[in-house]
Amino acid sequence: MASLSRALRLAATRPRRSPAQGLGPRALTGGTGPTAEKSVPYQRTLKEAQDPSAATRGPSQPLPSAASVVVIGGGSLGCQTLYHLAKLGVSGALLLERERLTSGTTWHTAGLLWQLRPSDVEVELLAHTRRVVSRDLEEETGLSTGWIQNGGLFIASSRQRLDEYKRLMSLGKAYGVESHVLSPAETKALYPLMNVEDLYGTLYVPHDGTMDPAGTCTTLSRAATARGAQVIENCPVTGIRVRTDDFGVRRVAAVETAHGSIQTPCVVNCAGVWAGAVGRMAGVKVPLVAMHHAYVVTERIEGIQNMPNVRDHDASVYLRLQGDALSVGGYEANPIFWEEVSDKFAFGLFDLDWDVFAQHVKGAINRVPVLEETGIKSTVCGPESFTPDHKPLMGEAPELRGFFLGCGFNSAGMMLGGGCGQELAHWVVHGRPEKDMHSYDIRRFHHSLTDHSRWIRERSHESYAKNYSIVFPHDEPLAGRNMRRDPLHEELLARGCVFQERHGWERPGWFSPQGTAPVLPYDYYGAYGQRAHPDYAYGRLLGDDCTFDFPPHHHVIGKECLACRGAAAVFDMSYFGKFYLVGLDARKAADWLFSADVSRPPGSTVYTCMLNHRGGTESDLTVSRLAPSPQASPLTPAFEGDGYYLAVGGAVAQHNWCHLTTVLQDRRFRCQLVDSSEDLGLISVQGPASRAILQEVLDADLSNEAFPFSTHKLVRAAGHLVRAIRLSFVGELGWELHVPRASCLPVYRAVMTAGAKHGLANAGYRAIDSLSMEKGYRHWHADLRPDDSPLEAGLAFTCKLKSAVPFLGREALEKQRAEGLRRRLVCFTVDEKVPLFGLEAIWRDGQVVGHVRRAGFGFTIDKTLAYGYIRDPSGGPVSRDFVKSGDYALERMGVAYPAQAHLKSPFDPGNRRVKGIY
């Protein structure tokens, strides 16, 4: 068998494809389709599947006429979901697999499990998977999952990479994950075959390991069926039957197969690469692509036994221990797309394209030099599904009630399967998961993007190619940009705006004095014969943010912040979601949906939360009560009954829309939800001079008496009708102008003209983050998540608990208040000017009590700021006295910095400035 070095030389001598051949999959070296036979690590699974009668013998057991839940797909996620549904006591749960368990993608996976990732939720999900495969299943069934705990090593070939690993180590301390940063010499002692000459260090996690996919899925199915679930193999799904209820809501009715139909109100799509096809059966969009993903298995290597698994991110390669050999794989910049996904594919493999794979060989040989002369025992190249942000697709589909997704796991389905299977089961049974799964929730994508083929392809490619890149806090995608642009886009671009992408929108990040920096069409990083953009201004500025230090433009963002505090700043917030809730039952719906009392007179605006039944926060938003209007306009729809105008964060607008819609459907309120997000812009002017500036533009009295805080009016701005709302998200005197799209540019220019003599400056969301953090304002999905309650977050004032009015989540809040808060969100300041970004461990009196959720720099107070939830290590309630009595430090990359805890905002705690008192 050829050695890795010979394979590399052969690939180098092959002719390269010309750019004229374009994008898309390369021709397979051994033909145009999958090969049926390969020497793979899981021989038994493959050989059994090639029984020629398997495809014709029909279902492995008779189909039931009905099921409470039907899980489609018998891979890692399908088996984990079925197992956790059974553990929750669901009777009549059924898994349908078109071939055999693990067929498709799971059977050929590497089965690695790394415990540390740059996400607190993912660390929890991985911990649960590890518990299931290393302990729970064997205790329940007496069967082995093939779990091997040989540890994991992350390789740092640069100082920045080592800093990233130190961040992971700090986060691990908050979750009890043992890890150690090793020097090159210590790494060599642990892994003698490794070349450490070019290393800065490594991160060693001794309890990482691997699992066998066949053993794990077999054991999961055995445990699930022992609890009453059913598994039926050799039963392809051919359709999803849908019914429309009396309120016009589409709901799952049945699953159709070639062998009969099964009545069910709930389907879970765990079909992996084939999830898109299953989605189309139900009219559900599933934004994923299929790609070839490969590894090779070496011949025996003397001395490799019992070594840890290795991830060399900078070389984009992993080395998995395979008995006395290694599996070598990675993520390349030019992956092969599987354009025509075949429904006949089960246990086959593709021929390995060495032109693509060879880039991993050089890094592997550099890291473990003995590989240069080691033979290759087998090649494994199979399909995997990848998503636009390299996160799984989970949750109930917006288009169809009762249709859940559990797919698109980006080759991490085995390691995330246990945690995600548990959360998906909770989602099905209880209407939402236990943990915050927003980053995985299909509702994170705007509906205009989920079937946009170019966007899905570009973003999925970039996410694949950057899978091993350092995760920087202010990174932005270069793919799939300029999908949604507001009316001020070109104007702000000309003024030096550096845009961020959120929910498809291009929103202002900050303003560069260096000139324009437009986002150009995606160049695939020069892959597939594409020409990479030369001298890319936006790319250079984005590169400056690739740091764990303050970026070169730190002072520029500071000037925007100080302009707002000292004079005034204008913020383009047009990407915000803007909804109208109107109709005969709108008031009943508002009372139930919103935690605060929003049934105030027309003209009032209320900051409130929306909760789930567990008291967790699904959203924070502003709700403005409207007066009835017989005639429709972009600023006021025609309606009978009551009406409310909702302004929600643009990055979570789809999540908000789906939550609102679901509650309205479940409660059967007679009202209408109208999305005007594309029809209206939002221009906000904030700062001490905002009243003087806007008084020249608006035809209304802006005095405190005539226009109090938290009120709104229809007024004219430079002759254009707008809705002005006196609000602040930065802690200053200010107004939001909600403007019809066609009027945005003239209104903005009028504001800029009036503000010229007052020092008005453009500012972006990087400034908003800093200013709001100084003021203690919460950001949803940073400080507030679906598993955080308003009481824990210091937002009790948004909850109408003193009234008798029922609202969603009230009972959970009352119970939490009676029992005492077990954790509390705390603001910290650090005197030393050191950058923090989140995930830092929070120490109190020598014990880790939590981790930082959100951090940044406060330019007005000239200090680093951080917010995180803390717990009492004894398990008791976290009182205000407990918070105040501790001695705190925040651990940044292994170094602890003394910190001061605050129960009130460190900036203007008396709220004088929002009242116009300066």
N, C-alpha and C positions, 0 to 999 in steps of 0.2 A: 504493500500500500504506500502511496506517495506520502512524503512528509509535508508539514505545513510550509516549510521554506520552499520546497519544489512547487507546491501549489501557487505560492506567491509569485515565483519566477514565471510560471506558465501564464498566469493572469497578466503579468506585465508585458508579455510578448504578443498577446492577442490584439487584433486590430480594434481600435475604439470606434464607437458609433459616432457618426457625424451629427452635428447639431440639426441638420435638415431632417433627421429621423424623428425629431420632436419629442414631446412628453409621452408619459405612459409607460407601460411595462416593456421591459426588454424581451426579446424573444428568448424562450427557455432554451438552454443549451442542449437539452435532450428531447425536444419536441414542444408541442404547444399546449400540453395538458399535464395533469398530475401523473406521476408514475405510481404504480400500485405496490411496488415492493422496494423496501429499503432496509438496510441493517440499522436498527434503531435501538435505543436503550430499553424500550419496553416491548421486547420481542413477543411475549405471550399475548399481549393485547392485540398486536397487529396480526399475528398468525390466526388467532381465533376468529377475527373479523373476516378472514378470507374464506370462510366456509361458503362454498358456492350456493348453498341452499338458503343462506341467511336472508337474502333479499326477497325470496319468494315464499317463505314459510308463514308470513303474516305476523300479527301481533303476538307478543310473548304470552299474553293472557287475554281473556275476553274484555271488551271495553264496557265500562259501566254506562248506564244511561244518563247519569248526572254526576257532577262533582262540585264541591264547594269552591275549589281553586284548581285550575289546570296550569301546570308549569310546562312550558314548551322548551325542550332542550336538556339533554342529560350530561352536560359538562359540569365543570366545577360549580358555576353559579346556580345551575338548575338543581343539582344535588344538595348544595348547601341551603338553598331556599326551601326546598321540600323538607329537609331535615329540621330546619328552624320553624317552619309552619307546624310540623308535627309536634315539636317541643312546646309550642304555644297552645297545643290542644286542639288544633284545627282537625276536624274529622272530615273525611271525604276528599282529602287533598290528593291530587293525581299528577304524576310526571309522565309526559309523552316524549319519547325519543325516536326519531325517524330511523335510526340504525341501532347501534349499541351504545351503552353508556361510554362517555369520553370521546366518541367519534367526532371528527371535524377538527377541532383545535386543541382540546384539553389533553388528548392522549399523547401528543408530542411536545408538550410544554416542558420547560426545564425544571419547574417545580420549586423555584427558589423562594425563600422568605427572608426579607430584610426587615428588621423591626423599626428602624428609624427613617423617617421621611420628613420633608420640611412642611408638615401639616399636623397639628395636634389631633385632628379627627382621624387622619390616616394612621397615626401611631396607635390610637385606640382600636381601630378596625383590625390592624395587623395583630395586635395583642390578642384579640378574640380569636382570629384564625389560628394563631399559635396554640392557644388553649384547647381549641377543638381538636386539632390534628395531633397534638403531642400528648394530650391527656384524656379529654372527655370521650372521644370516640372509642378509644381502647378500653376505657373503664366500662362503657355501656355495652360494647359488643364482644370484647375479648379479641378483636381483630386489630391488626397493625395497619396504620396508614402509610407506613414506610418513612415515618419521620426520622430524620438524622440531624442531630444537633452538633454540627461541626464548626459553628461560628462563622462570622463574616468580617471581611476586611475591605474598607473603602480606601482607595489609593489617592494620595494628594501629590500631584506633580507640580503644584504651584502654591504660593502662599494664600491666594484667595480661596483655592479649593480647601486648604486646611482650615481656613476661617469658617467656611461653610460647614465642615464637619464638626468644628467646635460648637457651632450653633445647634447642630443636631444633638450633640452630647449634652448641651445645656437643657434642651427640651426633654431629652430622655430622663434627666434627673427628676423632672416634674411628674413623670409617669413610671418611675421605677425601672427603667430599662438600663441595664448595666452596659456601660461602654467606656472605652479608654482610648485616649490619643497616644499613639506610640511614636517614638523616634524611629528613624531609619534603622538604627542598630537593633532596637527592640523588635522591629518588624522582621528583620533578618533572622533573629533568634527564634521567632515564632514560625516563620515560613522560610526555611533555609534555601529553597530553590528559587527564591524571588530575587530579582535585581533591584536593589534599593539605592543605587548610586544617584539617580535623578529624582529621588523623593524628598519632599519636605516633611512627610510623616504619614501616618495612617490612622484611621478610626477603626478600632477593633470592638466588635459586639459579640461576645462569646456565646450568646444564646440564639443567634441566628441559625438557620439550617435549611433543609430541603425536605420535600414530601414527594411521594410517588403518586402521580395523578390517578393511575388505575386503582391502587390500593385505597387512596383517599375516597374516591367516588364510590367504589364498591362498599366501603365501610359506611359512608353516609347513607347510601340507599338501604343498606341492611338496618341501620338504626332507625331510619324513617319508616320503613315498612313494619318494623317491630312496634311502632307507635300508631299503626293504623293507616299509614299512607300507602299509595300504590305506585308502582313503577311499571310502565308498559313500554317495551322496546319494539323495534321494527314496526313503528306506527307513524308514518309521516302525516303532518297536519296539512290539510289542503285548503282550509278556509276558516274565517272567523265570522260567525253570524252576529249581526248587530240589530238591536231594536231601538226604536225611538219612543220615549215615554210621553206622557200627557203634556209635559212642559217643553217638549221638543229637544230633550237631552238624549244624545246617543249613548247607549249602554251595551256592554257585552251580553250576548244571549247564549251562544253555544260555540263549540269548537267542532269543525268538520274534519273528518279523516276519510281515507279511502275505505275504511272498514266500519264506518258509522259515525254518528254525531253524538256529542256529549253536551248536555245542557249545563251551563255554568254561568255565574254572574261575574267571574273573575278569571283573567288570563295573565300569566306572568311570562313575558317574552325573554327567555334566556338562551336564545338561539345563536348567540355569538356572531360569526361572520354572516350567518343567514338571517339575522334579526331584521334586517331591512326588508327582506322578502315577506317575513311573517307580519311585519308592520303594514306592508302594502295590502295584505289580505284584509286588514281592519281599517284601512284609511288613515293610518298613523305614520307620521314621518319619523324616521330613525336616522339621525345624521352620523353615519360612520362610513368608513371605507375599508376594503380588504386589501391587505398587503402580504407579500411573501416575507416571512421572518425565519431566520436560519441560525443553526449552530452546527458545529462539527464535534465528533467524539474522537478522542485520540486513542492510540494504542497505550499499553501499560507504561507508566512512568515510575521508575524506581524512586522512592522517597516521597511521593506525593500523598500517600495514604494519611488520612486524618487531618489533612491541611484544611484551613478555612476556605470558604468560597470567597472569591475576589471580585470586586467591581472597580475597574480602573476607568473612572468617568472621563478623564482627560483623553484617554486613548479610545473611548467609546467601546469598551470591551468588558465582558465578564468571563470569569473562569470558575466553573462549577465542578466541585469534586464529584467524580463518577466512579466510585470504588477505588481502583488503583489507576484511574485515568482522569482526564479533564474534558468537560464540555466547554467549548469556546464559542461565544456569540457576541452580538452587539447591535448597535443602531447606526445605520449609515445615512449619509446625506442624500443618497439616490435609491431609496427602496423601490422595489418593483410592485406596482399596483396590480391586483388581480381584478381585471376589468369585468370579466364575465364570470360571476360566481356561479358555480355549478351545483345544482341540488343533488347530483349523484356522488359528490365528493364525500368520503367518509373517513377511511383510514389510509388514504393515499398521501403521497408527498410530491412536491415539485423537485425537479432536478436543480441542484444548487448552481447558481450563476456565480462563478468565481470572480468575474470582473467586478461584481458588486461586493461579494463577501471578502475579497482579498484585503480590503482596507483594515479589517479587524486583525488579520494575521500578523501584520507588522507590530501592532501594539501588544499582541499577546506574546510574541517572541521576545520583544523588548522586556516585558515584565517577568516572564519565566523563560529564560534563554534555552533551557533544555528542550523546549517545544520545537526549536529549529530543526532538530534531527529526529523528532518523534513522528511516527506514522499516524495516519488518519484511519480510524476503524470504520467510521460511518459519517454520512452527512445527513442532516435533518433540515428540510426546508418546507415549512407548512404555512397555511394561511392563518393570519391573526386579524382581528378587527381593531381599527384605530379611529379615534374621535378628534374633533377639531381643537380640543384643549387638553388632550391626553388624560382625560378623566372619564370614568364610566358614565353610562346613561342609565339612570334609575328613576323610579317613581311612576306615578300615574300619568298617562299621556294626556295632554290638554284636549286632544280631539275626541277621546273616547273614555267614558267612565268605566272603571273596572278593568282597564287594559294597562298593565304595568310593564315597565322595562327593567331588565337586569342584564345589560349587555354592554359591548364596547369597552372591554377592560384592558385594551392596549398591552396585551401579553402579560398582565398582572392578575389574571383572574384567579389563579391558585392562591396567591398570597393574600389578596383582598377578599377572596370568596367567603370565608367564614364570617368576617365582620359585616360584609355587605349582604350576605344571605340572611343574617340575623336582622339587620335593619330593614331589608326588603320584606321579610315576614311580618315585622311590626307594622310596616306601612300598609300592607294588605289587611291586617287584622284590626288595627287601631286607627287607621286613617292617616298616620304619620309615623316616621321612624323615631326611635328613642334619642338618637344623636342628631347633631346638625349635619344634614346631608345635602345642603344647598349646592355645594360644589359639584355634586354628582347628579343633582336633580335635573331631569330633562327640561324643566321650566327655567333653567338658567339661560337658555338660548331664546332669542326672540323668534316668533313664529315665521318671520320673513326669511330667516337664515336656515332653518332646519331642513329645507328641501332645495337650497341654493347650491347646485352642484359645484360651481367654481369655488365658492367660499368653503364648502366642506372639504374639497380636495386640497386646496391651498393650505388651510389651517391644519388639516390632519398631517400633511407632509411636514410642515414646519414643526409641529409638536413631536412627530416621530424623530426628525433630524436633531431636535434640541433636547431629546429625552435625557441625555446625560450632561447637559449644560448646567452650569452653576445657576441656581435659582436666586436671582437678585430681586429685591423688593419692588423696584421701579421699572422692571423690564416690560416691554410691550411687544406684541406680535408685529411682524412685517407682512405677514400673509393675510389675505382676506380683508384688506382695509378699504376705507371709503365706501362702505356699504350703505351707511346712513349718515347724511350730512345735513346740518341745520342751516337756516337762511343766512347766518353770519359767517359761515365757514370761510369763504373766500376773503371776506373783509378781515377776519382775524388772522388768516394765514399771511396776508400782506403786512400785518402789523407784528409779525414774528412769532405767531402762535406755534407752539410745539404740542401736537395733539396726542391724546391718549385714546385708546379704543375701549369702549364699554358697551356691551349689548348690541354691537354693530355700529353704534354711534361714534363719530369722531368728536371728542369733547376737549376743550382747552386744558392742557396740563400746566404749562407755564409759557412765558413769553421771552424769547431769546433776543438780545440786542444785536445778534450777529446776522440778522436778515432772515429771509424766508427759508423754511425747511419742509417742503411738501412731502407727503407720503406717496411714494411711487408704486407702480404695479409690482406685484411679487415677482422676484427673479429666481426663486427656488435655490437661493444661495449658490447659483452657478451650476446646479445639477441639471442633468438631462440635456446638456448642450446649451442651456440658457446662458446669456451673458450677464454676469453680476453687474449691478449698477456701479459705475465708477464715480468716485467723489460724491458719495451719497450723504448730503447734509443731515437729513433726518437720522440716518444710520449712525453717523458720527456722534450726534447729540445723544442718541439712545445708548451708544457705547460708553459715553461719559457716566451714565447711570449704572453701569456694570461695575459696581464697587460696594464694599461694605464700609466705606468711609463716607464723609460728606462729598458729594459730587462737585465738580468745578463750578457748576451754576448754583450752588447752595446760596450764595449771596444774592443772586438774581431773584430767587424765590423769596428770600428775606426782604428784598426791597418791595416786592408786591405786598407782602404781609404788613410791613411798616407803613406803606402808603395807605392801606385800608385803615389801620389804627390811627394814623396821623391826619389823614384828609379823607379820601374816599377811593374805593375801587369798584370797578364794574365787572361782573361775572356773567358769562354766557352759560346759563343752565338749561338751555333749550332741550337738552336730551332727557330731561325729567319726564316721567310718565304723568299724563294728565287725563284723568277720568271724570266722568259725570255719573253720579248715582241718583237716578230720578224715578219717580213713579208713586203710585198709591201707597205702597208699602215701604217707601224709601226711609221713612223715619224709623219704622220698626227694624228694618235692616241695619240702619246706622247705629241704633241703640245696641243691637246684638253684636255687630262687627267691631265697633270701636270701643277701646277700654275707657276713654274719656267721655264726658258728657258733651256731645256735639249738637244736641237739640237746643241750640240757642237761637236768638233772633237772626233773621237774614242780615248779612253784613259782618257776621262774626267768623273768625278763623281759629281753629283749635289744633294744637299739636297733640297727637294721640298715637297709640299703638294698636295693632291688630294682633290678637293672640290665638293660640290653638287650645285645644281642650285641656292640655297639660299645663297651661299658663305660660308656655314659651312664646317668644315674640316672633311673629311672622313678618312684621313690618313696623316701621315708624313712618309717619306721614303727617301732612296737614290736611284738615278737612274744613272747607268754607261753606257755610250755609247760604243757599241761594233763595232769592225771592222768585215766586212763580212767574213764568214768562209765556205769553201766548204765541210769540214768534221766535223761531229758531235763529241763532247766529253762532259763529265760532266761539263766542264768549259766554253764551247762555242758550242751552237747548230748550226747545219748547217742551213743557211737561205739565202734567196735572199732579196734584199732591205735593210732595216735598222733593227738594233737590239739594245735592251736595257736590262740591267741586273738590276733587282729590288730587293732591300733588305728591308723587312718590319718587324715590330715587330712581334715576334712569337705568342704572345697572341691574336693578331688580324689578323693573316694571312688569316683565312677563310673570315673574313669581307672584307679584301682587295681584295682577289680573286673574291668574289662575286661582289664587286663594279666595279672592272675592267671588269669583264665579262659582267655585265649589260650594261655598257657604250659602250663597243665594239659591243654588239648586237644591241643596240638602234641606234647607229651611222652607223652600217653596215660597219665597217672597215675591210679590207681584211688583217688580221694579225692573228698571233697565240700567245696564252698565254700558256707557259709551266711551270709546277710546278716542281722545282728541290729541294724542301725543304728537302726531305728525302735523296737525293743523295749527298748533300754537307754539310760539317760542317763549323763552323765559329769560328776561334780562334783569339782573339784580344789582342794585346800587347800595353799597354798604359803607358806613364810616361817618365821622363827625360832620362832614360837609355834605352828606347825602341829601338832607332836607333842602339846603340852599341850592344845590344843583337841580334837584327834581322840581323845586318850586318854579324854576324857569321853564320847565318842560311840560308839567302837568297843569291842567286847568282846575285844580282843586286846592283847597286850604289844607296844608300838611301839618298844621300845628297839632300839639298833643291833644287839645280839646276837640278839634274837628276830625282828627284822624288818629285815634288811639292805637296802641300796640295790639296786635291780633285782631285787626279788622280789615275789611276789604271793600273796595268801591269800583264801579265802572267809571272811568274818567277818560279824558282825552290827553294823549301825549303827542305833542307836535301835530295835532289835528287828527290823530288816529285813536280810535276807541281801544282801550286796554283795560285789563283788570289789575288794579294796583292793590297789593297786599302788604301791610306793614308787618314784616317779620325779619328775623335775623338768624342766620345759621353760623355767624362768626362772633356774635356778642357785641354788635354795634347798632347804632341807629341806622335803619335802612328799610328799603321797600323792594319787593319783587314786582316786576311788570310782566304780566302774562299777555302776550301780544299775538294777534293773528299773524300767520306766517308771512303774508305779503307786506305787513307793516313793520316787520322786525328791523330791517336795515335802516329805513328812515328814522325810526324811533331810537335805535342805537346811535346813529350819527348825531341826532339832536342831543342826546345825553352827553356824548363825547364833546360836542361843541360847548355846551353849557358848563361842562366840568373842567374845561381847559384852564380857566383862571383859578380853579380851586384845587388843583393838583390831582385830579382824577386819573387813575391808572388802570390799565387792563390787568386782570389777574386770573389765574387758573385754579385748577383743583388741587395742585400741590400746595398752594397758599390756603385754600379752604381747609385742607387736612390739618395744617399747622394752626390756623386761627381757631377752628372749632375744637381742636384738642386743648388749646390753652383755656378755652371757655368751658370745657367739660361737656360739650354737646356730644351725644352718642351717634355713632355710625352703625347702621344695620349691617350685619354680617362681619363686623369687626368687634365692636363692643356688645352688640345685640345680635343674638342668633335664636333659632327656633327652640333651643334647649336652655335659653336664658330667660328668666322672668323679669318684668319691669321692676319688681321689688329688689331683686338681686342687683339690678343695673342702676339703682338709684332713681328710678322713674315712677315711684309710687304716686307722684302728683298727676300722672296721666291716667290713673285708674279711679273710676267712680265708685270706690268701695264704700264711701259714706252714704251713698244713695241706696235705694232698694232695687234699682234697675238691673235686671239680669244682663249679662254679656258673656260672650264666649271666653272661657278661661277663668271666670270669676271664682268658681268653687275651688279650683286649684290654687289661686292666689290666697283665698281666705284660709285654706289649710296650711299653706306655706307661712303665712303671717302668724298663724296661731302656734305653729311648731318652732318658729324661729328660722332665720336664714342660715343655711349651711355654707353659703359662700357669698361673697360680696365684691362688686367691682370697685376697685380702688385706683385713684390717680397717684402716680409717683413722679417726683422730679429728681433729677440728678444734677448736682452742681457742676461736675466735671463735664466739659463739652465733648462728649463721646457719642457717636451715633448709635442709636438703637432702632431696631426694625420690627420687633416682635419675635416670639418664641423664647425670649430670655427667661431663665428660671428666676423666680421671686423667692428670696431668702428672708425669713423672719426669725430672729433670735437663733440663728444657726440651723434652721430647718427649712426645707423647700416647702412652700405653701401654695404654689401656683406657678403660672407662667404668663408672660406678657402677651396680650392679644394684639395691641396696637401701640406704636411708638413713633416719635418724630421729634422735631426741634421747635421750641416755642421762641420765636424771634423777639417778641415783645418782652417776655420775662427772661430771655437770654439763657434758657436752660433746656436740657433734654427732658422730654415728657414720655410717660408710658402709662398704659392702662392694662390691668389684668385682674382676674378674679382670684381671690385668696380663700383658703379654707383653714379651719382650725385642725391641726394634725390629730388632736384628740377626738375629732368627730363631732364636737359640739357646735352650737350656733356661733356665727360670726357677728358679734355685736359691734357697735361703734367704738366701745371702749377697747375691745380686742384689737381693732384696727389701729387705734391711736397709741396703744401701749407697746407696740412692737418696735424692734430695731431692724430696719430693712436694708437689703442690698439686692441689686439686680446683676445677674451674672451674664456678662457679655463675652462669649467665646472663651470661657474658662476663667475670666477675671471678674471678681465681684466689685461693684461700685456702690458706695453708700447711697441710699435713696431716702427721700422724705415722702411719707404717705400723706395724702390730702383727702378729706371727706367733702370738701367744697372746692369749687373751681379755683385754681391758682391765679386766675386773672379775673378781676372785677367780680369778686364773689357776691357783692351786694346788688348786682344787676343794674347798676346805675346807667351804664352807657346805652343799653337797649331802650331805656326810657328817654334818651336824649339828654341826660344829665352828664355834662363833662366838666 
